[in-house]
Amino acid sequence: MNTTETSTVHSHQNHTGADADTVAMAEMLELDAEVLGTYLSELTAWLDELTDREPRRIVDLGSGTGTGAIALARRFARADVTAVDLSPQMLHRLTKKASALGLADRVIGVQADLNDGWPTLDTCDLVWAAASLHHMADPDHVLAGAFDALRPGGLLALTEMDFFPRFLPDDIGVGSPGLEARIHAALSPGPAVDWTDHLARTGFALEARRPFTIDLPAPLPTAAARYAQVCLRKLRSHLDEQLPAEDLAALDAVLDSEGPHSVLRREDLTVRTTRTTWAARRL
Ligand SMILES: C[S@@+](CC[C@H](N)C(=O)[O-])C[C@H]1O[C@@H](n2cnc3c(N)ncnc32)[C@H](O)[C@@H]1O
């Protein structure tokens, strides 16, 4: 298959349509990494305990802007990390970030559509896939590729969000109490996928399935407020016709950067979510 190293990839300057969506997603991922840094550190420390020897080759599937790839490069100081993603824009950001952190020689982006199969990569010790497997057309096929790419004893770490983060108190001081609950009820995303059976049928031995609870109390730093704003803005883009006008107006008041109810000025914001990691081994 065709793969492209990101040193040759340039981001687009005019953001329209799908491009604008990618930019918004990239900003959300970067704020996510910043705001949830403690969780990420806890997760990579746990993987350090689970690996049977120090990883030297790591693959990050659907790396986005590099949250996992960079956290892993920092945790495992002698490892090379290959970050695979469909999107040149995501990989461009990843490459810039890796350079700024002095990790350019150890974190390499590879552009590839994992729906078309695995890029040609060396055998690895650790495969990481965070919030990406549910995007794939045939996740079991991707998992089978991960199994083949790992050496015996190698580890797969698969992480997914159990539910979209919650930020607001019940009463936000505008509109009727319970707005955020109504937003999520209206969007009704359904339960998160349980990957346990998928791992078993692709040959992996499950080591652990660990939920991580994230509960950041108020008051929160500015990055958390911006994170809340980009996340709630993403939800807002799906809510026309889904909620009464009063609720949409209240949400717009929260999203308005300048207004008195703005998410950027609130002192009652929190971040509450859980993410589950499946750690599975190729025996
Ligand atoms: C929600 S983001 C998660 C990014 C990153 N793993 C993180 O935790 O911040 C999902 C990523 O998967 C990538 N992706 C989706 N489908 C893909 C495919 N078929 N092949 C490669 N990457 C894909 C997207 O471009 C996006 O960067």
PDBQT file of the ligand as one rigid body, heavy atoms in Angstrom, charges set to zero:
ROOT
HETATM    1  C1  LIG A 301     -10.494  10.714  17.675  1.00  0.00    +0.000 C 
HETATM    2  S1  LIG A 301      -8.962  10.772  16.833  1.00  0.00    +0.000 S 
HETATM    3  C2  LIG A 301      -7.863  10.082  18.049  1.00  0.00    +0.000 C 
HETATM    4  C3  LIG A 301      -6.463  10.548  17.877  1.00  0.00    +0.000 C 
HETATM    5  C4  LIG A 301      -5.453  10.096  18.917  1.00  0.00    +0.000 C 
HETATM    6  N1  LIG A 301      -5.317   8.654  18.945  1.00  0.00    +0.000 N 
HETATM    7  C5  LIG A 301      -5.743  10.645  20.292  1.00  0.00    +0.000 C 
HETATM    8  O1  LIG A 301      -6.052   9.852  21.202  1.00  0.00    +0.000 OA
HETATM    9  O2  LIG A 301      -5.666  11.853  20.483  1.00  0.00    +0.000 OA
HETATM   10  C6  LIG A 301      -9.064   9.469  15.618  1.00  0.00    +0.000 C 
HETATM   11  C7  LIG A 301      -7.928   9.489  14.625  1.00  0.00    +0.000 C 
HETATM   12  O3  LIG A 301      -8.026   8.323  13.805  1.00  0.00    +0.000 OA
HETATM   13  C8  LIG A 301      -7.683   8.671  12.481  1.00  0.00    +0.000 C 
HETATM   14  N2  LIG A 301      -8.296   7.695  11.569  1.00  0.00    +0.000 N 
HETATM   15  C9  LIG A 301      -9.606   7.482  11.354  1.00  0.00    +0.000 A 
HETATM   16  N3  LIG A 301      -9.786   6.524  10.422  1.00  0.00    +0.000 NA
HETATM   17  C10 LIG A 301      -8.545   6.120  10.049  1.00  0.00    +0.000 A 
HETATM   18  C11 LIG A 301      -8.072   5.168   9.101  1.00  0.00    +0.000 A 
HETATM   19  N4  LIG A 301      -8.909   4.440   8.363  1.00  0.00    +0.000 N 
HETATM   20  N5  LIG A 301      -6.730   5.000   8.955  1.00  0.00    +0.000 NA
HETATM   21  C12 LIG A 301      -5.872   5.746   9.701  1.00  0.00    +0.000 A 
HETATM   22  N6  LIG A 301      -6.271   6.671  10.601  1.00  0.00    +0.000 NA
HETATM   23  C13 LIG A 301      -7.588   6.862  10.776  1.00  0.00    +0.000 A 
HETATM   24  C14 LIG A 301      -8.246  10.077  12.312  1.00  0.00    +0.000 C 
HETATM   25  O4  LIG A 301      -7.620  10.776  11.253  1.00  0.00    +0.000 OA
HETATM   26  C15 LIG A 301      -7.960  10.686  13.689  1.00  0.00    +0.000 C 
HETATM   27  O5  LIG A 301      -6.719  11.349  13.711  1.00  0.00    +0.000 OA
ENDROOT
TORSDOF 0
